[in-house]
Amino acid sequence: MKDYFHATFAATGSWIGNIYDLTLVTYIYAELEKSYHISLGVVSLLFALGLIGRFFGGLYLGNLSDKIGARRVMAFSTAGYAIFAGVMAFSPDVIILFSARFIQGIFMGGEWTSGTMLGYEFSPASIRQTIFGIIQSGYGIGYALTGIAYILFLP
């Protein structure tokens, strides 16, 4: 298979995972309120912390990607956000949960940025816009998957 196929698949997956992770937490706000005994306003900070982390991750890890390569940064970022998603899942308190969410957001920002760049770097100019359309469709797919996951695992 051509390199651009693999890069497109990886980049689309990064968009799917990014929006899935970002929005899934909104479906479990009520459960988080009960589990951690915090208000809805405090719980909603998880969404903001994820976005703020993505901002810093995109900046810092995007810069690192220019220096050491997008493949390495994507692999590192994917491992980082997976680890911190696990930390979030087993967080014993709010401080660890919120800290893990922010750090996970940093890795997610790096993964999303490097994945998008891989798609750009490997796509032939003649089909670059089509490839970008496929990659960005990951946003809609990831968002749809959050609803499906919620229905399947309804608390």
Phi and psi in radians as a Rosetta constraint file:
Dihedral C 1 N 2 CA 2 C 2 CIRCULARHARMONIC -1.336 0.35
Dihedral N 2 CA 2 C 2 N 3 CIRCULARHARMONIC 2.614 0.35
Dihedral C 2 N 3 CA 3 C 3 CIRCULARHARMONIC -0.995 0.35
Dihedral N 3 CA 3 C 3 N 4 CIRCULARHARMONIC -0.613 0.35
Dihedral C 3 N 4 CA 4 C 4 CIRCULARHARMONIC -1.171 0.35
Dihedral N 4 CA 4 C 4 N 5 CIRCULARHARMONIC -0.489 0.35
Dihedral C 4 N 5 CA 5 C 5 CIRCULARHARMONIC -1.122 0.35
Dihedral N 5 CA 5 C 5 N 6 CIRCULARHARMONIC -0.822 0.35
Dihedral C 5 N 6 CA 6 C 6 CIRCULARHARMONIC -1.118 0.35
Dihedral N 6 CA 6 C 6 N 7 CIRCULARHARMONIC -0.739 0.35
Dihedral C 6 N 7 CA 7 C 7 CIRCULARHARMONIC -1.128 0.35
Dihedral N 7 CA 7 C 7 N 8 CIRCULARHARMONIC -0.697 0.35
Dihedral C 7 N 8 CA 8 C 8 CIRCULARHARMONIC -1.134 0.35
Dihedral N 8 CA 8 C 8 N 9 CIRCULARHARMONIC -0.764 0.35
Dihedral C 8 N 9 CA 9 C 9 CIRCULARHARMONIC -1.061 0.35
Dihedral N 9 CA 9 C 9 N 10 CIRCULARHARMONIC -0.813 0.35
Dihedral C 9 N 10 CA 10 C 10 CIRCULARHARMONIC -1.132 0.35
Dihedral N 10 CA 10 C 10 N 11 CIRCULARHARMONIC -0.759 0.35
Dihedral C 10 N 11 CA 11 C 11 CIRCULARHARMONIC -1.169 0.35
Dihedral N 11 CA 11 C 11 N 12 CIRCULARHARMONIC -0.713 0.35
Dihedral C 11 N 12 CA 12 C 12 CIRCULARHARMONIC -1.109 0.35
Dihedral N 12 CA 12 C 12 N 13 CIRCULARHARMONIC -0.727 0.35
Dihedral C 12 N 13 CA 13 C 13 CIRCULARHARMONIC -1.057 0.35
Dihedral N 13 CA 13 C 13 N 14 CIRCULARHARMONIC -0.624 0.35
Dihedral C 13 N 14 CA 14 C 14 CIRCULARHARMONIC -1.191 0.35
Dihedral N 14 CA 14 C 14 N 15 CIRCULARHARMONIC -0.649 0.35
Dihedral C 14 N 15 CA 15 C 15 CIRCULARHARMONIC -1.202 0.35
Dihedral N 15 CA 15 C 15 N 16 CIRCULARHARMONIC -0.724 0.35
Dihedral C 15 N 16 CA 16 C 16 CIRCULARHARMONIC -1.040 0.35
Dihedral N 16 CA 16 C 16 N 17 CIRCULARHARMONIC -0.898 0.35
Dihedral C 16 N 17 CA 17 C 17 CIRCULARHARMONIC -1.094 0.35
Dihedral N 17 CA 17 C 17 N 18 CIRCULARHARMONIC -0.639 0.35
Dihedral C 17 N 18 CA 18 C 18 CIRCULARHARMONIC -1.121 0.35
Dihedral N 18 CA 18 C 18 N 19 CIRCULARHARMONIC -0.918 0.35
Dihedral C 18 N 19 CA 19 C 19 CIRCULARHARMONIC -1.292 0.35
Dihedral N 19 CA 19 C 19 N 20 CIRCULARHARMONIC -0.548 0.35
Dihedral C 19 N 20 CA 20 C 20 CIRCULARHARMONIC -1.045 0.35
Dihedral N 20 CA 20 C 20 N 21 CIRCULARHARMONIC -0.865 0.35
Dihedral C 20 N 21 CA 21 C 21 CIRCULARHARMONIC -1.101 0.35
Dihedral N 21 CA 21 C 21 N 22 CIRCULARHARMONIC -0.756 0.35
Dihedral C 21 N 22 CA 22 C 22 CIRCULARHARMONIC -1.121 0.35
Dihedral N 22 CA 22 C 22 N 23 CIRCULARHARMONIC -0.770 0.35
Dihedral C 22 N 23 CA 23 C 23 CIRCULARHARMONIC -1.570 0.35
Dihedral N 23 CA 23 C 23 N 24 CIRCULARHARMONIC -0.416 0.35
Dihedral C 23 N 24 CA 24 C 24 CIRCULARHARMONIC -1.019 0.35
Dihedral N 24 CA 24 C 24 N 25 CIRCULARHARMONIC -0.637 0.35
Dihedral C 24 N 25 CA 25 C 25 CIRCULARHARMONIC -1.059 0.35
Dihedral N 25 CA 25 C 25 N 26 CIRCULARHARMONIC -0.509 0.35
Dihedral C 25 N 26 CA 26 C 26 CIRCULARHARMONIC -1.183 0.35
Dihedral N 26 CA 26 C 26 N 27 CIRCULARHARMONIC -0.431 0.35
Dihedral C 26 N 27 CA 27 C 27 CIRCULARHARMONIC -1.313 0.35
Dihedral N 27 CA 27 C 27 N 28 CIRCULARHARMONIC -0.320 0.35
Dihedral C 27 N 28 CA 28 C 28 CIRCULARHARMONIC -1.987 0.35
Dihedral N 28 CA 28 C 28 N 29 CIRCULARHARMONIC 0.340 0.35
Dihedral C 28 N 29 CA 29 C 29 CIRCULARHARMONIC -0.926 0.35
Dihedral N 29 CA 29 C 29 N 30 CIRCULARHARMONIC -0.817 0.35
Dihedral C 29 N 30 CA 30 C 30 CIRCULARHARMONIC -1.084 0.35
Dihedral N 30 CA 30 C 30 N 31 CIRCULARHARMONIC -0.700 0.35
Dihedral C 30 N 31 CA 31 C 31 CIRCULARHARMONIC -1.154 0.35
Dihedral N 31 CA 31 C 31 N 32 CIRCULARHARMONIC -0.687 0.35
Dihedral C 31 N 32 CA 32 C 32 CIRCULARHARMONIC -1.170 0.35
Dihedral N 32 CA 32 C 32 N 33 CIRCULARHARMONIC -0.663 0.35
Dihedral C 32 N 33 CA 33 C 33 CIRCULARHARMONIC -1.001 0.35
Dihedral N 33 CA 33 C 33 N 34 CIRCULARHARMONIC -0.825 0.35
Dihedral C 33 N 34 CA 34 C 34 CIRCULARHARMONIC -1.182 0.35
Dihedral N 34 CA 34 C 34 N 35 CIRCULARHARMONIC -0.813 0.35
Dihedral C 34 N 35 CA 35 C 35 CIRCULARHARMONIC -1.142 0.35
Dihedral N 35 CA 35 C 35 N 36 CIRCULARHARMONIC -0.695 0.35
Dihedral C 35 N 36 CA 36 C 36 CIRCULARHARMONIC -1.829 0.35
Dihedral N 36 CA 36 C 36 N 37 CIRCULARHARMONIC -0.021 0.35
Dihedral C 36 N 37 CA 37 C 37 CIRCULARHARMONIC 0.976 0.35
Dihedral N 37 CA 37 C 37 N 38 CIRCULARHARMONIC 0.908 0.35
Dihedral C 37 N 38 CA 38 C 38 CIRCULARHARMONIC -2.250 0.35
Dihedral N 38 CA 38 C 38 N 39 CIRCULARHARMONIC 2.840 0.35
Dihedral C 38 N 39 CA 39 C 39 CIRCULARHARMONIC -1.381 0.35
Dihedral N 39 CA 39 C 39 N 40 CIRCULARHARMONIC 2.867 0.35
Dihedral C 39 N 40 CA 40 C 40 CIRCULARHARMONIC -1.051 0.35
Dihedral N 40 CA 40 C 40 N 41 CIRCULARHARMONIC -0.665 0.35
Dihedral C 40 N 41 CA 41 C 41 CIRCULARHARMONIC -1.049 0.35
Dihedral N 41 CA 41 C 41 N 42 CIRCULARHARMONIC -0.721 0.35
Dihedral C 41 N 42 CA 42 C 42 CIRCULARHARMONIC -1.220 0.35
Dihedral N 42 CA 42 C 42 N 43 CIRCULARHARMONIC -0.742 0.35
Dihedral C 42 N 43 CA 43 C 43 CIRCULARHARMONIC -1.044 0.35
Dihedral N 43 CA 43 C 43 N 44 CIRCULARHARMONIC -0.683 0.35
Dihedral C 43 N 44 CA 44 C 44 CIRCULARHARMONIC -1.134 0.35
Dihedral N 44 CA 44 C 44 N 45 CIRCULARHARMONIC -0.277 0.35
Dihedral C 44 N 45 CA 45 C 45 CIRCULARHARMONIC -1.116 0.35
Dihedral N 45 CA 45 C 45 N 46 CIRCULARHARMONIC -0.399 0.35
Dihedral C 45 N 46 CA 46 C 46 CIRCULARHARMONIC -1.035 0.35
Dihedral N 46 CA 46 C 46 N 47 CIRCULARHARMONIC -0.713 0.35
Dihedral C 46 N 47 CA 47 C 47 CIRCULARHARMONIC -1.095 0.35
Dihedral N 47 CA 47 C 47 N 48 CIRCULARHARMONIC -0.840 0.35
Dihedral C 47 N 48 CA 48 C 48 CIRCULARHARMONIC -1.100 0.35
Dihedral N 48 CA 48 C 48 N 49 CIRCULARHARMONIC -0.755 0.35
Dihedral C 48 N 49 CA 49 C 49 CIRCULARHARMONIC -1.098 0.35
Dihedral N 49 CA 49 C 49 N 50 CIRCULARHARMONIC -0.648 0.35
Dihedral C 49 N 50 CA 50 C 50 CIRCULARHARMONIC -1.084 0.35
Dihedral N 50 CA 50 C 50 N 51 CIRCULARHARMONIC -0.727 0.35
Dihedral C 50 N 51 CA 51 C 51 CIRCULARHARMONIC -1.234 0.35
Dihedral N 51 CA 51 C 51 N 52 CIRCULARHARMONIC -0.721 0.35
Dihedral C 51 N 52 CA 52 C 52 CIRCULARHARMONIC -1.099 0.35
Dihedral N 52 CA 52 C 52 N 53 CIRCULARHARMONIC -0.742 0.35
Dihedral C 52 N 53 CA 53 C 53 CIRCULARHARMONIC -1.055 0.35
Dihedral N 53 CA 53 C 53 N 54 CIRCULARHARMONIC -0.721 0.35
Dihedral C 53 N 54 CA 54 C 54 CIRCULARHARMONIC -1.078 0.35
Dihedral N 54 CA 54 C 54 N 55 CIRCULARHARMONIC -0.675 0.35
Dihedral C 54 N 55 CA 55 C 55 CIRCULARHARMONIC -1.023 0.35
Dihedral N 55 CA 55 C 55 N 56 CIRCULARHARMONIC -0.917 0.35
Dihedral C 55 N 56 CA 56 C 56 CIRCULARHARMONIC -1.178 0.35
Dihedral N 56 CA 56 C 56 N 57 CIRCULARHARMONIC -0.646 0.35
Dihedral C 56 N 57 CA 57 C 57 CIRCULARHARMONIC -1.129 0.35
Dihedral N 57 CA 57 C 57 N 58 CIRCULARHARMONIC -0.725 0.35
Dihedral C 57 N 58 CA 58 C 58 CIRCULARHARMONIC -1.082 0.35
Dihedral N 58 CA 58 C 58 N 59 CIRCULARHARMONIC -0.722 0.35
Dihedral C 58 N 59 CA 59 C 59 CIRCULARHARMONIC -1.192 0.35
Dihedral N 59 CA 59 C 59 N 60 CIRCULARHARMONIC -0.974 0.35
Dihedral C 59 N 60 CA 60 C 60 CIRCULARHARMONIC -1.241 0.35
Dihedral N 60 CA 60 C 60 N 61 CIRCULARHARMONIC -0.893 0.35
Dihedral C 60 N 61 CA 61 C 61 CIRCULARHARMONIC -1.307 0.35
Dihedral N 61 CA 61 C 61 N 62 CIRCULARHARMONIC -0.443 0.35
Dihedral C 61 N 62 CA 62 C 62 CIRCULARHARMONIC -1.120 0.35
Dihedral N 62 CA 62 C 62 N 63 CIRCULARHARMONIC -0.734 0.35
Dihedral C 62 N 63 CA 63 C 63 CIRCULARHARMONIC -1.111 0.35
Dihedral N 63 CA 63 C 63 N 64 CIRCULARHARMONIC -0.762 0.35
Dihedral C 63 N 64 CA 64 C 64 CIRCULARHARMONIC -1.082 0.35
Dihedral N 64 CA 64 C 64 N 65 CIRCULARHARMONIC -0.629 0.35
Dihedral C 64 N 65 CA 65 C 65 CIRCULARHARMONIC -1.062 0.35
Dihedral N 65 CA 65 C 65 N 66 CIRCULARHARMONIC -0.644 0.35
Dihedral C 65 N 66 CA 66 C 66 CIRCULARHARMONIC -1.132 0.35
Dihedral N 66 CA 66 C 66 N 67 CIRCULARHARMONIC -0.482 0.35
Dihedral C 66 N 67 CA 67 C 67 CIRCULARHARMONIC -1.579 0.35
Dihedral N 67 CA 67 C 67 N 68 CIRCULARHARMONIC -0.717 0.35
Dihedral C 67 N 68 CA 68 C 68 CIRCULARHARMONIC -2.012 0.35
Dihedral N 68 CA 68 C 68 N 69 CIRCULARHARMONIC -0.088 0.35
Dihedral C 68 N 69 CA 69 C 69 CIRCULARHARMONIC 1.858 0.35
Dihedral N 69 CA 69 C 69 N 70 CIRCULARHARMONIC 2.501 0.35
Dihedral C 69 N 70 CA 70 C 70 CIRCULARHARMONIC -1.185 0.35
Dihedral N 70 CA 70 C 70 N 71 CIRCULARHARMONIC -0.588 0.35
Dihedral C 70 N 71 CA 71 C 71 CIRCULARHARMONIC -1.079 0.35
Dihedral N 71 CA 71 C 71 N 72 CIRCULARHARMONIC -0.815 0.35
Dihedral C 71 N 72 CA 72 C 72 CIRCULARHARMONIC -1.111 0.35
Dihedral N 72 CA 72 C 72 N 73 CIRCULARHARMONIC -0.781 0.35
Dihedral C 72 N 73 CA 73 C 73 CIRCULARHARMONIC -1.143 0.35
Dihedral N 73 CA 73 C 73 N 74 CIRCULARHARMONIC -0.669 0.35
Dihedral C 73 N 74 CA 74 C 74 CIRCULARHARMONIC -1.132 0.35
Dihedral N 74 CA 74 C 74 N 75 CIRCULARHARMONIC -0.758 0.35
Dihedral C 74 N 75 CA 75 C 75 CIRCULARHARMONIC -1.110 0.35
Dihedral N 75 CA 75 C 75 N 76 CIRCULARHARMONIC -0.803 0.35
Dihedral C 75 N 76 CA 76 C 76 CIRCULARHARMONIC -1.076 0.35
Dihedral N 76 CA 76 C 76 N 77 CIRCULARHARMONIC -0.786 0.35
Dihedral C 76 N 77 CA 77 C 77 CIRCULARHARMONIC -1.168 0.35
Dihedral N 77 CA 77 C 77 N 78 CIRCULARHARMONIC -0.702 0.35
Dihedral C 77 N 78 CA 78 C 78 CIRCULARHARMONIC -1.098 0.35
Dihedral N 78 CA 78 C 78 N 79 CIRCULARHARMONIC -0.771 0.35
Dihedral C 78 N 79 CA 79 C 79 CIRCULARHARMONIC -1.097 0.35
Dihedral N 79 CA 79 C 79 N 80 CIRCULARHARMONIC -0.744 0.35
Dihedral C 79 N 80 CA 80 C 80 CIRCULARHARMONIC -1.101 0.35
Dihedral N 80 CA 80 C 80 N 81 CIRCULARHARMONIC -0.792 0.35
Dihedral C 80 N 81 CA 81 C 81 CIRCULARHARMONIC -1.254 0.35
Dihedral N 81 CA 81 C 81 N 82 CIRCULARHARMONIC -0.531 0.35
Dihedral C 81 N 82 CA 82 C 82 CIRCULARHARMONIC -1.158 0.35
Dihedral N 82 CA 82 C 82 N 83 CIRCULARHARMONIC -0.752 0.35
Dihedral C 82 N 83 CA 83 C 83 CIRCULARHARMONIC -1.081 0.35
Dihedral N 83 CA 83 C 83 N 84 CIRCULARHARMONIC -0.809 0.35
Dihedral C 83 N 84 CA 84 C 84 CIRCULARHARMONIC -1.315 0.35
Dihedral N 84 CA 84 C 84 N 85 CIRCULARHARMONIC -0.373 0.35
Dihedral C 84 N 85 CA 85 C 85 CIRCULARHARMONIC -1.157 0.35
Dihedral N 85 CA 85 C 85 N 86 CIRCULARHARMONIC -0.686 0.35
Dihedral C 85 N 86 CA 86 C 86 CIRCULARHARMONIC -1.124 0.35
Dihedral N 86 CA 86 C 86 N 87 CIRCULARHARMONIC -0.716 0.35
Dihedral C 86 N 87 CA 87 C 87 CIRCULARHARMONIC -1.066 0.35
Dihedral N 87 CA 87 C 87 N 88 CIRCULARHARMONIC -0.741 0.35
Dihedral C 87 N 88 CA 88 C 88 CIRCULARHARMONIC -1.074 0.35
Dihedral N 88 CA 88 C 88 N 89 CIRCULARHARMONIC -0.750 0.35
Dihedral C 88 N 89 CA 89 C 89 CIRCULARHARMONIC -1.078 0.35
Dihedral N 89 CA 89 C 89 N 90 CIRCULARHARMONIC -0.535 0.35
Dihedral C 89 N 90 CA 90 C 90 CIRCULARHARMONIC -1.994 0.35
Dihedral N 90 CA 90 C 90 N 91 CIRCULARHARMONIC 0.414 0.35
Dihedral C 90 N 91 CA 91 C 91 CIRCULARHARMONIC -1.144 0.35
Dihedral N 91 CA 91 C 91 N 92 CIRCULARHARMONIC 2.178 0.35
Dihedral C 91 N 92 CA 92 C 92 CIRCULARHARMONIC -1.388 0.35
Dihedral N 92 CA 92 C 92 N 93 CIRCULARHARMONIC -0.289 0.35
Dihedral C 92 N 93 CA 93 C 93 CIRCULARHARMONIC -2.633 0.35
Dihedral N 93 CA 93 C 93 N 94 CIRCULARHARMONIC 3.000 0.35
Dihedral C 93 N 94 CA 94 C 94 CIRCULARHARMONIC -1.143 0.35
Dihedral N 94 CA 94 C 94 N 95 CIRCULARHARMONIC -0.668 0.35
Dihedral C 94 N 95 CA 95 C 95 CIRCULARHARMONIC -1.063 0.35
Dihedral N 95 CA 95 C 95 N 96 CIRCULARHARMONIC -0.816 0.35
Dihedral C 95 N 96 CA 96 C 96 CIRCULARHARMONIC -1.166 0.35
Dihedral N 96 CA 96 C 96 N 97 CIRCULARHARMONIC -0.739 0.35
Dihedral C 96 N 97 CA 97 C 97 CIRCULARHARMONIC -1.016 0.35
Dihedral N 97 CA 97 C 97 N 98 CIRCULARHARMONIC -0.872 0.35
Dihedral C 97 N 98 CA 98 C 98 CIRCULARHARMONIC -1.219 0.35
Dihedral N 98 CA 98 C 98 N 99 CIRCULARHARMONIC -0.669 0.35
Dihedral C 98 N 99 CA 99 C 99 CIRCULARHARMONIC -1.121 0.35
Dihedral N 99 CA 99 C 99 N 100 CIRCULARHARMONIC -0.772 0.35
Dihedral C 99 N 100 CA 100 C 100 CIRCULARHARMONIC -1.108 0.35
Dihedral N 100 CA 100 C 100 N 101 CIRCULARHARMONIC -0.662 0.35
Dihedral C 100 N 101 CA 101 C 101 CIRCULARHARMONIC -1.104 0.35
Dihedral N 101 CA 101 C 101 N 102 CIRCULARHARMONIC -0.754 0.35
Dihedral C 101 N 102 CA 102 C 102 CIRCULARHARMONIC -1.131 0.35
Dihedral N 102 CA 102 C 102 N 103 CIRCULARHARMONIC -0.826 0.35
Dihedral C 102 N 103 CA 103 C 103 CIRCULARHARMONIC -1.134 0.35
Dihedral N 103 CA 103 C 103 N 104 CIRCULARHARMONIC -0.715 0.35
Dihedral C 103 N 104 CA 104 C 104 CIRCULARHARMONIC -1.063 0.35
Dihedral N 104 CA 104 C 104 N 105 CIRCULARHARMONIC -0.672 0.35
Dihedral C 104 N 105 CA 105 C 105 CIRCULARHARMONIC -1.073 0.35
Dihedral N 105 CA 105 C 105 N 106 CIRCULARHARMONIC -0.658 0.35
Dihedral C 105 N 106 CA 106 C 106 CIRCULARHARMONIC -1.051 0.35
Dihedral N 106 CA 106 C 106 N 107 CIRCULARHARMONIC -0.851 0.35
Dihedral C 106 N 107 CA 107 C 107 CIRCULARHARMONIC -1.122 0.35
Dihedral N 107 CA 107 C 107 N 108 CIRCULARHARMONIC -0.672 0.35
Dihedral C 107 N 108 CA 108 C 108 CIRCULARHARMONIC -1.135 0.35
Dihedral N 108 CA 108 C 108 N 109 CIRCULARHARMONIC -0.689 0.35
Dihedral C 108 N 109 CA 109 C 109 CIRCULARHARMONIC -1.081 0.35
Dihedral N 109 CA 109 C 109 N 110 CIRCULARHARMONIC -0.679 0.35
Dihedral C 109 N 110 CA 110 C 110 CIRCULARHARMONIC -1.195 0.35
Dihedral N 110 CA 110 C 110 N 111 CIRCULARHARMONIC -0.675 0.35
Dihedral C 110 N 111 CA 111 C 111 CIRCULARHARMONIC -1.199 0.35
Dihedral N 111 CA 111 C 111 N 112 CIRCULARHARMONIC -0.756 0.35
Dihedral C 111 N 112 CA 112 C 112 CIRCULARHARMONIC -1.130 0.35
Dihedral N 112 CA 112 C 112 N 113 CIRCULARHARMONIC -0.788 0.35
Dihedral C 112 N 113 CA 113 C 113 CIRCULARHARMONIC -1.144 0.35
Dihedral N 113 CA 113 C 113 N 114 CIRCULARHARMONIC -0.858 0.35
Dihedral C 113 N 114 CA 114 C 114 CIRCULARHARMONIC -1.177 0.35
Dihedral N 114 CA 114 C 114 N 115 CIRCULARHARMONIC -0.628 0.35
Dihedral C 114 N 115 CA 115 C 115 CIRCULARHARMONIC -1.099 0.35
Dihedral N 115 CA 115 C 115 N 116 CIRCULARHARMONIC -0.755 0.35
Dihedral C 115 N 116 CA 116 C 116 CIRCULARHARMONIC -1.097 0.35
Dihedral N 116 CA 116 C 116 N 117 CIRCULARHARMONIC -0.731 0.35
Dihedral C 116 N 117 CA 117 C 117 CIRCULARHARMONIC -1.159 0.35
Dihedral N 117 CA 117 C 117 N 118 CIRCULARHARMONIC -0.644 0.35
Dihedral C 117 N 118 CA 118 C 118 CIRCULARHARMONIC -1.066 0.35
Dihedral N 118 CA 118 C 118 N 119 CIRCULARHARMONIC -0.765 0.35
Dihedral C 118 N 119 CA 119 C 119 CIRCULARHARMONIC -1.029 0.35
Dihedral N 119 CA 119 C 119 N 120 CIRCULARHARMONIC -0.718 0.35
Dihedral C 119 N 120 CA 120 C 120 CIRCULARHARMONIC -1.190 0.35
Dihedral N 120 CA 120 C 120 N 121 CIRCULARHARMONIC -0.814 0.35
Dihedral C 120 N 121 CA 121 C 121 CIRCULARHARMONIC -1.120 0.35
Dihedral N 121 CA 121 C 121 N 122 CIRCULARHARMONIC -0.629 0.35
Dihedral C 121 N 122 CA 122 C 122 CIRCULARHARMONIC -1.669 0.35
Dihedral N 122 CA 122 C 122 N 123 CIRCULARHARMONIC -0.182 0.35
Dihedral C 122 N 123 CA 123 C 123 CIRCULARHARMONIC -1.435 0.35
Dihedral N 123 CA 123 C 123 N 124 CIRCULARHARMONIC 2.363 0.35
Dihedral C 123 N 124 CA 124 C 124 CIRCULARHARMONIC -1.131 0.35
Dihedral N 124 CA 124 C 124 N 125 CIRCULARHARMONIC 2.515 0.35
Dihedral C 124 N 125 CA 125 C 125 CIRCULARHARMONIC -0.985 0.35
Dihedral N 125 CA 125 C 125 N 126 CIRCULARHARMONIC -0.573 0.35
Dihedral C 125 N 126 CA 126 C 126 CIRCULARHARMONIC -1.187 0.35
Dihedral N 126 CA 126 C 126 N 127 CIRCULARHARMONIC -0.381 0.35
Dihedral C 126 N 127 CA 127 C 127 CIRCULARHARMONIC -2.220 0.35
Dihedral N 127 CA 127 C 127 N 128 CIRCULARHARMONIC 0.315 0.35
Dihedral C 127 N 128 CA 128 C 128 CIRCULARHARMONIC -1.030 0.35
Dihedral N 128 CA 128 C 128 N 129 CIRCULARHARMONIC -0.751 0.35
Dihedral C 128 N 129 CA 129 C 129 CIRCULARHARMONIC -1.164 0.35
Dihedral N 129 CA 129 C 129 N 130 CIRCULARHARMONIC -0.640 0.35
Dihedral C 129 N 130 CA 130 C 130 CIRCULARHARMONIC -1.116 0.35
Dihedral N 130 CA 130 C 130 N 131 CIRCULARHARMONIC -0.767 0.35
Dihedral C 130 N 131 CA 131 C 131 CIRCULARHARMONIC -1.065 0.35
Dihedral N 131 CA 131 C 131 N 132 CIRCULARHARMONIC -0.767 0.35
Dihedral C 131 N 132 CA 132 C 132 CIRCULARHARMONIC -1.124 0.35
Dihedral N 132 CA 132 C 132 N 133 CIRCULARHARMONIC -0.622 0.35
Dihedral C 132 N 133 CA 133 C 133 CIRCULARHARMONIC -1.092 0.35
Dihedral N 133 CA 133 C 133 N 134 CIRCULARHARMONIC -0.715 0.35
Dihedral C 133 N 134 CA 134 C 134 CIRCULARHARMONIC -1.131 0.35
Dihedral N 134 CA 134 C 134 N 135 CIRCULARHARMONIC -0.826 0.35
Dihedral C 134 N 135 CA 135 C 135 CIRCULARHARMONIC -1.034 0.35
Dihedral N 135 CA 135 C 135 N 136 CIRCULARHARMONIC -0.837 0.35
Dihedral C 135 N 136 CA 136 C 136 CIRCULARHARMONIC -1.237 0.35
Dihedral N 136 CA 136 C 136 N 137 CIRCULARHARMONIC -0.321 0.35
Dihedral C 136 N 137 CA 137 C 137 CIRCULARHARMONIC -1.145 0.35
Dihedral N 137 CA 137 C 137 N 138 CIRCULARHARMONIC -0.322 0.35
Dihedral C 137 N 138 CA 138 C 138 CIRCULARHARMONIC -1.017 0.35
Dihedral N 138 CA 138 C 138 N 139 CIRCULARHARMONIC -0.515 0.35
Dihedral C 138 N 139 CA 139 C 139 CIRCULARHARMONIC -1.047 0.35
Dihedral N 139 CA 139 C 139 N 140 CIRCULARHARMONIC -0.904 0.35
Dihedral C 139 N 140 CA 140 C 140 CIRCULARHARMONIC -1.139 0.35
Dihedral N 140 CA 140 C 140 N 141 CIRCULARHARMONIC -0.687 0.35
Dihedral C 140 N 141 CA 141 C 141 CIRCULARHARMONIC -1.113 0.35
Dihedral N 141 CA 141 C 141 N 142 CIRCULARHARMONIC -0.821 0.35
Dihedral C 141 N 142 CA 142 C 142 CIRCULARHARMONIC -1.073 0.35
Dihedral N 142 CA 142 C 142 N 143 CIRCULARHARMONIC -0.710 0.35
Dihedral C 142 N 143 CA 143 C 143 CIRCULARHARMONIC -1.133 0.35
Dihedral N 143 CA 143 C 143 N 144 CIRCULARHARMONIC -0.750 0.35
Dihedral C 143 N 144 CA 144 C 144 CIRCULARHARMONIC -1.101 0.35
Dihedral N 144 CA 144 C 144 N 145 CIRCULARHARMONIC -0.670 0.35
Dihedral C 144 N 145 CA 145 C 145 CIRCULARHARMONIC -1.117 0.35
Dihedral N 145 CA 145 C 145 N 146 CIRCULARHARMONIC -0.503 0.35
Dihedral C 145 N 146 CA 146 C 146 CIRCULARHARMONIC -1.134 0.35
Dihedral N 146 CA 146 C 146 N 147 CIRCULARHARMONIC -0.715 0.35
Dihedral C 146 N 147 CA 147 C 147 CIRCULARHARMONIC -1.146 0.35
Dihedral N 147 CA 147 C 147 N 148 CIRCULARHARMONIC -0.725 0.35
Dihedral C 147 N 148 CA 148 C 148 CIRCULARHARMONIC -1.113 0.35
Dihedral N 148 CA 148 C 148 N 149 CIRCULARHARMONIC -0.777 0.35
Dihedral C 148 N 149 CA 149 C 149 CIRCULARHARMONIC -1.068 0.35
Dihedral N 149 CA 149 C 149 N 150 CIRCULARHARMONIC -0.696 0.35
Dihedral C 149 N 150 CA 150 C 150 CIRCULARHARMONIC -1.133 0.35
Dihedral N 150 CA 150 C 150 N 151 CIRCULARHARMONIC -0.754 0.35
Dihedral C 150 N 151 CA 151 C 151 CIRCULARHARMONIC -1.095 0.35
Dihedral N 151 CA 151 C 151 N 152 CIRCULARHARMONIC -0.759 0.35
Dihedral C 151 N 152 CA 152 C 152 CIRCULARHARMONIC -1.197 0.35
Dihedral N 152 CA 152 C 152 N 153 CIRCULARHARMONIC -0.592 0.35
Dihedral C 152 N 153 CA 153 C 153 CIRCULARHARMONIC -2.056 0.35
Dihedral N 153 CA 153 C 153 N 154 CIRCULARHARMONIC 0.515 0.35
Dihedral C 153 N 154 CA 154 C 154 CIRCULARHARMONIC -0.820 0.35
Dihedral N 154 CA 154 C 154 N 155 CIRCULARHARMONIC 2.166 0.35
